[in-house]
């Protein structure tokens, strides 16, 4: 049996990206020493586990 770990990345809408940016801006004021990611790089990752691809 041959298996692969299957992931799918779903992009966020512009509205969600704007909200993430606003949350990061507030977080930057309160939390120091954190490397904040670019909201344009954010996505939702769905992990489907190991999938049999030998068929």
HTML snippet that shows the backbone in 3Dmol.js (N, CA, C, O; Angstrom):
<script src="https://3Dmol.org/build/3Dmol-min.js"></script>
<div id="view" style="width:600px;height:400px;position:relative"></div>
<script>
const pdb = `
ATOM      1  N   UNK A   1       0.846  -1.180   0.000  1.00  0.00           N
ATOM      2  CA  UNK A   1       0.000   0.000   0.000  1.00  0.00           C
ATOM      3  C   UNK A   1       0.891   1.242   0.000  1.00  0.00           C
ATOM      4  O   UNK A   1       1.855   1.325   0.761  1.00  0.00           O
ATOM      5  N   UNK A   2       0.563   2.191  -0.848  1.00  0.00           N
ATOM      6  CA  UNK A   2       1.283   3.461  -0.916  1.00  0.00           C
ATOM      7  C   UNK A   2       0.362   4.543  -0.375  1.00  0.00           C
ATOM      8  O   UNK A   2      -0.766   4.705  -0.840  1.00  0.00           O
ATOM      9  N   UNK A   3       0.861   5.289   0.625  1.00  0.00           N
ATOM     10  CA  UNK A   3       0.040   6.347   1.211  1.00  0.00           C
ATOM     11  C   UNK A   3       0.733   7.694   1.093  1.00  0.00           C
ATOM     12  O   UNK A   3       1.960   7.786   1.104  1.00  0.00           O
ATOM     13  N   UNK A   4      -0.060   8.710   0.982  1.00  0.00           N
ATOM     14  CA  UNK A   4       0.411  10.090   1.007  1.00  0.00           C
ATOM     15  C   UNK A   4      -0.386  10.845   2.057  1.00  0.00           C
ATOM     16  O   UNK A   4      -1.560  10.556   2.291  1.00  0.00           O
ATOM     17  N   UNK A   5       0.258  11.805   2.678  1.00  0.00           N
ATOM     18  CA  UNK A   5      -0.453  12.680   3.612  1.00  0.00           C
ATOM     19  C   UNK A   5      -1.090  13.791   2.780  1.00  0.00           C
ATOM     20  O   UNK A   5      -0.391  14.527   2.084  1.00  0.00           O
ATOM     21  N   UNK A   6      -2.409  13.911   2.851  1.00  0.00           N
ATOM     22  CA  UNK A   6      -3.143  14.828   1.995  1.00  0.00           C
ATOM     23  C   UNK A   6      -3.539  16.092   2.756  1.00  0.00           C
ATOM     24  O   UNK A   6      -4.219  16.029   3.781  1.00  0.00           O
ATOM     25  N   UNK A   7      -3.103  17.235   2.238  1.00  0.00           N
ATOM     26  CA  UNK A   7      -3.436  18.552   2.780  1.00  0.00           C
ATOM     27  C   UNK A   7      -4.063  19.395   1.678  1.00  0.00           C
ATOM     28  O   UNK A   7      -3.718  19.251   0.505  1.00  0.00           O
ATOM     29  N   UNK A   8      -4.978  20.268   2.055  1.00  0.00           N
ATOM     30  CA  UNK A   8      -5.515  21.263   1.125  1.00  0.00           C
ATOM     31  C   UNK A   8      -5.495  22.602   1.843  1.00  0.00           C
ATOM     32  O   UNK A   8      -5.910  22.697   2.998  1.00  0.00           O
ATOM     33  N   UNK A   9      -5.012  23.640   1.161  1.00  0.00           N
ATOM     34  CA  UNK A   9      -4.985  24.990   1.729  1.00  0.00           C
ATOM     35  C   UNK A   9      -6.089  25.821   1.088  1.00  0.00           C
ATOM     36  O   UNK A   9      -6.169  25.923  -0.136  1.00  0.00           O
ATOM     37  N   UNK A  10      -6.939  26.415   1.925  1.00  0.00           N
ATOM     38  CA  UNK A  10      -8.020  27.266   1.439  1.00  0.00           C
ATOM     39  C   UNK A  10      -7.690  28.719   1.769  1.00  0.00           C
ATOM     40  O   UNK A  10      -7.435  29.039   2.930  1.00  0.00           O
ATOM     41  N   UNK A  11      -7.690  29.597   0.780  1.00  0.00           N
ATOM     42  CA  UNK A  11      -7.368  30.998   1.038  1.00  0.00           C
ATOM     43  C   UNK A  11      -8.497  31.693   1.797  1.00  0.00           C
ATOM     44  O   UNK A  11      -9.661  31.303   1.700  1.00  0.00           O
ATOM     45  N   UNK A  12      -8.136  32.716   2.545  1.00  0.00           N
ATOM     46  CA  UNK A  12      -9.117  33.532   3.249  1.00  0.00           C
ATOM     47  C   UNK A  12      -9.646  34.624   2.320  1.00  0.00           C
ATOM     48  O   UNK A  12      -8.954  35.061   1.401  1.00  0.00           O
ATOM     49  N   UNK A  13     -10.859  35.050   2.570  1.00  0.00           N
ATOM     50  CA  UNK A  13     -11.432  36.174   1.824  1.00  0.00           C
ATOM     51  C   UNK A  13     -10.737  37.468   2.250  1.00  0.00           C
ATOM     52  O   UNK A  13     -10.055  37.503   3.275  1.00  0.00           O
ATOM     53  N   UNK A  14     -10.910  38.514   1.471  1.00  0.00           N
ATOM     54  CA  UNK A  14     -10.334  39.816   1.821  1.00  0.00           C
ATOM     55  C   UNK A  14     -10.868  40.320   3.153  1.00  0.00           C
ATOM     56  O   UNK A  14     -10.139  40.963   3.909  1.00  0.00           O
ATOM     57  N   UNK A  15     -12.131  40.035   3.447  1.00  0.00           N
ATOM     58  CA  UNK A  15     -12.724  40.462   4.723  1.00  0.00           C
ATOM     59  C   UNK A  15     -12.006  39.808   5.897  1.00  0.00           C
ATOM     60  O   UNK A  15     -11.692  40.472   6.886  1.00  0.00           O
ATOM     61  N   UNK A  16     -11.748  38.515   5.790  1.00  0.00           N
ATOM     62  CA  UNK A  16     -11.056  37.796   6.870  1.00  0.00           C
ATOM     63  C   UNK A  16      -9.625  38.309   6.992  1.00  0.00           C
ATOM     64  O   UNK A  16      -9.127  38.474   8.105  1.00  0.00           O
ATOM     65  N   UNK A  17      -8.960  38.562   5.874  1.00  0.00           N
ATOM     66  CA  UNK A  17      -7.590  39.087   5.919  1.00  0.00           C
ATOM     67  C   UNK A  17      -7.553  40.438   6.621  1.00  0.00           C
ATOM     68  O   UNK A  17      -6.636  40.706   7.397  1.00  0.00           O
ATOM     69  N   UNK A  18      -8.544  41.295   6.356  1.00  0.00           N
ATOM     70  CA  UNK A  18      -8.597  42.611   7.014  1.00  0.00           C
ATOM     71  C   UNK A  18      -8.796  42.453   8.516  1.00  0.00           C
ATOM     72  O   UNK A  18      -8.194  43.182   9.305  1.00  0.00           O
ATOM     73  N   UNK A  19      -9.636  41.508   8.910  1.00  0.00           N
ATOM     74  CA  UNK A  19      -9.853  41.275  10.347  1.00  0.00           C
ATOM     75  C   UNK A  19      -8.596  40.714  11.005  1.00  0.00           C
ATOM     76  O   UNK A  19      -8.267  41.079  12.134  1.00  0.00           O
ATOM     77  N   UNK A  20      -7.903  39.838  10.310  1.00  0.00           N
ATOM     78  CA  UNK A  20      -6.642  39.298  10.840  1.00  0.00           C
ATOM     79  C   UNK A  20      -5.615  40.419  11.012  1.00  0.00           C
ATOM     80  O   UNK A  20      -4.890  40.458  12.006  1.00  0.00           O
ATOM     81  N   UNK A  21      -5.561  41.320  10.048  1.00  0.00           N
ATOM     82  CA  UNK A  21      -4.639  42.453  10.136  1.00  0.00           C
ATOM     83  C   UNK A  21      -4.970  43.314  11.350  1.00  0.00           C
ATOM     84  O   UNK A  21      -4.074  43.734  12.081  1.00  0.00           O
ATOM     85  N   UNK A  22      -6.257  43.576  11.563  1.00  0.00           N
ATOM     86  CA  UNK A  22      -6.675  44.380  12.720  1.00  0.00           C
ATOM     87  C   UNK A  22      -6.305  43.682  14.027  1.00  0.00           C
ATOM     88  O   UNK A  22      -5.846  44.333  14.965  1.00  0.00           O
ATOM     89  N   UNK A  23      -6.499  42.371  14.097  1.00  0.00           N
ATOM     90  CA  UNK A  23      -6.123  41.624  15.303  1.00  0.00           C
ATOM     91  C   UNK A  23      -4.615  41.669  15.535  1.00  0.00           C
ATOM     92  O   UNK A  23      -4.157  41.805  16.669  1.00  0.00           O
ATOM     93  N   UNK A  24      -3.856  41.556  14.461  1.00  0.00           N
ATOM     94  CA  UNK A  24      -2.401  41.629  14.590  1.00  0.00           C
ATOM     95  C   UNK A  24      -1.966  43.009  15.070  1.00  0.00           C
ATOM     96  O   UNK A  24      -1.070  43.127  15.906  1.00  0.00           O
ATOM     97  N   UNK A  25      -2.595  44.040  14.545  1.00  0.00           N
ATOM     98  CA  UNK A  25      -2.239  45.401  14.970  1.00  0.00           C
ATOM     99  C   UNK A  25      -2.467  45.579  16.464  1.00  0.00           C
ATOM    100  O   UNK A  25      -1.646  46.177  17.159  1.00  0.00           O
ATOM    101  N   UNK A  26      -3.591  45.055  16.957  1.00  0.00           N
ATOM    102  CA  UNK A  26      -3.844  45.127  18.407  1.00  0.00           C
ATOM    103  C   UNK A  26      -2.853  44.273  19.173  1.00  0.00           C
ATOM    104  O   UNK A  26      -2.385  44.668  20.241  1.00  0.00           O
ATOM    105  N   UNK A  27      -2.531  43.103  18.635  1.00  0.00           N
ATOM    106  CA  UNK A  27      -1.588  42.207  19.298  1.00  0.00           C
ATOM    107  C   UNK A  27      -0.193  42.788  19.389  1.00  0.00           C
ATOM    108  O   UNK A  27       0.507  42.591  20.382  1.00  0.00           O
ATOM    109  N   UNK A  28       0.214  43.510  18.340  1.00  0.00           N
ATOM    110  CA  UNK A  28       1.559  44.127  18.347  1.00  0.00           C
ATOM    111  C   UNK A  28       1.718  45.119  19.488  1.00  0.00           C
ATOM    112  O   UNK A  28       2.813  45.297  20.021  1.00  0.00           O
ATOM    113  N   UNK A  29       0.614  45.764  19.860  1.00  0.00           N
ATOM    114  CA  UNK A  29       0.662  46.729  20.967  1.00  0.00           C
ATOM    115  C   UNK A  29       0.814  46.030  22.315  1.00  0.00           C
ATOM    116  O   UNK A  29       1.337  46.618  23.262  1.00  0.00           O
ATOM    117  N   UNK A  30       0.363  44.784  22.408  1.00  0.00           N
ATOM    118  CA  UNK A  30       0.333  44.096  23.695  1.00  0.00           C
ATOM    119  C   UNK A  30       1.380  42.993  23.836  1.00  0.00           C
ATOM    120  O   UNK A  30       1.800  42.670  24.948  1.00  0.00           O
ATOM    121  N   UNK A  31       1.802  42.417  22.711  1.00  0.00           N
ATOM    122  CA  UNK A  31       2.722  41.278  22.751  1.00  0.00           C
ATOM    123  C   UNK A  31       3.983  41.646  21.986  1.00  0.00           C
ATOM    124  O   UNK A  31       3.924  41.979  20.802  1.00  0.00           O
ATOM    125  N   UNK A  32       5.111  41.586  22.658  1.00  0.00           N
ATOM    126  CA  UNK A  32       6.376  41.938  22.026  1.00  0.00           C
ATOM    127  C   UNK A  32       7.230  40.685  21.850  1.00  0.00           C
ATOM    128  O   UNK A  32       7.080  39.707  22.583  1.00  0.00           O
ATOM    129  N   UNK A  33       8.118  40.730  20.877  1.00  0.00           N
ATOM    130  CA  UNK A  33       9.006  39.603  20.633  1.00  0.00           C
ATOM    131  C   UNK A  33       8.379  38.517  19.778  1.00  0.00           C
ATOM    132  O   UNK A  33       8.881  37.394  19.734  1.00  0.00           O
ATOM    133  N   UNK A  34       7.284  38.840  19.096  1.00  0.00           N
ATOM    134  CA  UNK A  34       6.606  37.868  18.248  1.00  0.00           C
ATOM    135  C   UNK A  34       6.803  38.274  16.793  1.00  0.00           C
ATOM    136  O   UNK A  34       6.692  39.451  16.448  1.00  0.00           O
ATOM    137  N   UNK A  35       7.097  37.296  15.942  1.00  0.00           N
ATOM    138  CA  UNK A  35       7.174  37.573  14.515  1.00  0.00           C
ATOM    139  C   UNK A  35       5.790  37.323  13.922  1.00  0.00           C
ATOM    140  O   UNK A  35       5.338  36.180  13.850  1.00  0.00           O
ATOM    141  N   UNK A  36       5.128  38.381  13.503  1.00  0.00           N
ATOM    142  CA  UNK A  36       3.783  38.281  12.962  1.00  0.00           C
ATOM    143  C   UNK A  36       3.853  37.954  11.473  1.00  0.00           C
ATOM    144  O   UNK A  36       4.690  38.494  10.750  1.00  0.00           O
ATOM    145  N   UNK A  37       2.981  37.077  11.027  1.00  0.00           N
ATOM    146  CA  UNK A  37       2.995  36.681   9.618  1.00  0.00           C
ATOM    147  C   UNK A  37       2.171  37.660   8.781  1.00  0.00           C
ATOM    148  O   UNK A  37       1.314  38.380   9.293  1.00  0.00           O
ATOM    149  N   UNK A  38       2.453  37.664   7.503  1.00  0.00           N
ATOM    150  CA  UNK A  38       1.734  38.497   6.549  1.00  0.00           C
ATOM    151  C   UNK A  38       0.332  37.915   6.366  1.00  0.00           C
ATOM    152  O   UNK A  38       0.206  36.740   6.019  1.00  0.00           O
ATOM    153  N   UNK A  39      -0.726  38.701   6.588  1.00  0.00           N
ATOM    154  CA  UNK A  39      -2.086  38.180   6.419  1.00  0.00           C
ATOM    155  C   UNK A  39      -2.350  37.632   5.015  1.00  0.00           C
ATOM    156  O   UNK A  39      -3.219  36.777   4.840  1.00  0.00           O
ATOM    157  N   UNK A  40      -1.613  38.113   4.023  1.00  0.00           N
ATOM    158  CA  UNK A  40      -1.783  37.584   2.671  1.00  0.00           C
ATOM    159  C   UNK A  40      -1.262  36.159   2.535  1.00  0.00           C
ATOM    160  O   UNK A  40      -1.570  35.475   1.560  1.00  0.00           O
ATOM    161  N   UNK A  41      -0.472  35.710   3.509  1.00  0.00           N
ATOM    162  CA  UNK A  41       0.044  34.344   3.511  1.00  0.00           C
ATOM    163  C   UNK A  41      -0.830  33.395   4.337  1.00  0.00           C
ATOM    164  O   UNK A  41      -0.608  32.184   4.332  1.00  0.00           O
ATOM    165  N   UNK A  42      -1.809  33.936   5.036  1.00  0.00           N
ATOM    166  CA  UNK A  42      -2.660  33.108   5.895  1.00  0.00           C
ATOM    167  C   UNK A  42      -3.644  32.297   5.060  1.00  0.00           C
ATOM    168  O   UNK A  42      -4.132  32.748   4.023  1.00  0.00           O
ATOM    169  N   UNK A  43      -3.923  31.082   5.543  1.00  0.00           N
ATOM    170  CA  UNK A  43      -4.886  30.211   4.897  1.00  0.00           C
ATOM    171  C   UNK A  43      -5.359  29.180   5.913  1.00  0.00           C
ATOM    172  O   UNK A  43      -4.759  29.012   6.975  1.00  0.00           O
ATOM    173  N   UNK A  44      -6.422  28.509   5.577  1.00  0.00           N
ATOM    174  CA  UNK A  44      -6.934  27.426   6.397  1.00  0.00           C
ATOM    175  C   UNK A  44      -6.426  26.125   5.797  1.00  0.00           C
ATOM    176  O   UNK A  44      -6.647  25.858   4.616  1.00  0.00           O
ATOM    177  N   UNK A  45      -5.749  25.314   6.599  1.00  0.00           N
ATOM    178  CA  UNK A  45      -5.226  24.043   6.117  1.00  0.00           C
ATOM    179  C   UNK A  45      -6.117  22.908   6.607  1.00  0.00           C
ATOM    180  O   UNK A  45      -6.340  22.740   7.806  1.00  0.00           O
ATOM    181  N   UNK A  46      -6.619  22.137   5.651  1.00  0.00           N
ATOM    182  CA  UNK A  46      -7.398  20.940   5.974  1.00  0.00           C
ATOM    183  C   UNK A  46      -6.489  19.737   5.788  1.00  0.00           C
ATOM    184  O   UNK A  46      -5.859  19.581   4.742  1.00  0.00           O
ATOM    185  N   UNK A  47      -6.423  18.891   6.804  1.00  0.00           N
ATOM    186  CA  UNK A  47      -5.586  17.696   6.756  1.00  0.00           C
ATOM    187  C   UNK A  47      -6.500  16.490   6.701  1.00  0.00           C
ATOM    188  O   UNK A  47      -7.311  16.274   7.601  1.00  0.00           O
ATOM    189  N   UNK A  48      -6.368  15.705   5.646  1.00  0.00           N
ATOM    190  CA  UNK A  48      -7.220  14.545   5.458  1.00  0.00           C
ATOM    191  C   UNK A  48      -6.548  13.242   5.899  1.00  0.00           C
ATOM    192  O   UNK A  48      -7.127  12.164   5.767  1.00  0.00           O
ATOM    193  N   UNK A  49      -5.340  13.348   6.416  1.00  0.00           N
ATOM    194  CA  UNK A  49      -4.658  12.166   6.905  1.00  0.00           C
ATOM    195  C   UNK A  49      -3.928  11.429   5.800  1.00  0.00           C
ATOM    196  O   UNK A  49      -3.667  11.974   4.727  1.00  0.00           O
ATOM    197  N   UNK A  50      -3.609  10.192   6.085  1.00  0.00           N
ATOM    198  CA  UNK A  50      -2.912   9.359   5.093  1.00  0.00           C
ATOM    199  C   UNK A  50      -3.951   8.746   4.154  1.00  0.00           C
ATOM    200  O   UNK A  50      -4.933   8.139   4.582  1.00  0.00           O
ATOM    201  N   UNK A  51      -3.697   8.927   2.869  1.00  0.00           N
ATOM    202  CA  UNK A  51      -4.635   8.442   1.851  1.00  0.00           C
ATOM    203  C   UNK A  51      -3.936   7.381   1.014  1.00  0.00           C
ATOM    204  O   UNK A  51      -2.801   7.570   0.577  1.00  0.00           O
ATOM    205  N   UNK A  52      -4.619   6.269   0.796  1.00  0.00           N
ATOM    206  CA  UNK A  52      -4.087   5.180  -0.025  1.00  0.00           C
ATOM    207  C   UNK A  52      -4.157   5.585  -1.491  1.00  0.00           C
ATOM    208  O   UNK A  52      -5.240   5.790  -2.038  1.00  0.00           O
ATOM    209  N   UNK A  53      -2.988   5.699  -2.121  1.00  0.00           N
ATOM    210  CA  UNK A  53      -2.931   6.098  -3.526  1.00  0.00           C
ATOM    211  C   UNK A  53      -2.456   4.951  -4.417  1.00  0.00           C
ATOM    212  O   UNK A  53      -2.119   5.166  -5.581  1.00  0.00           O
ATOM    213  N   UNK A  54      -2.429   3.751  -3.880  1.00  0.00           N
ATOM    214  CA  UNK A  54      -1.911   2.627  -4.644  1.00  0.00           C
ATOM    215  C   UNK A  54      -2.966   1.989  -5.543  1.00  0.00           C
ATOM    216  O   UNK A  54      -2.659   1.056  -6.285  1.00  0.00           O
ATOM    217  N   UNK A  55      -4.182   2.469  -5.487  1.00  0.00           N
ATOM    218  CA  UNK A  55      -5.243   1.881  -6.325  1.00  0.00           C
ATOM    219  C   UNK A  55      -5.129   2.320  -7.746  1.00  0.00           C
ATOM    220  O   UNK A  55      -5.939   1.921  -8.583  1.00  0.00           O
TER     221      UNK A  55
END
`;
const viewer = $3Dmol.createViewer("view");
viewer.addModel(pdb, "pdb");
viewer.setStyle({}, {cartoon: {color: "spectrum"}});
viewer.zoomTo();
viewer.render();
</script>
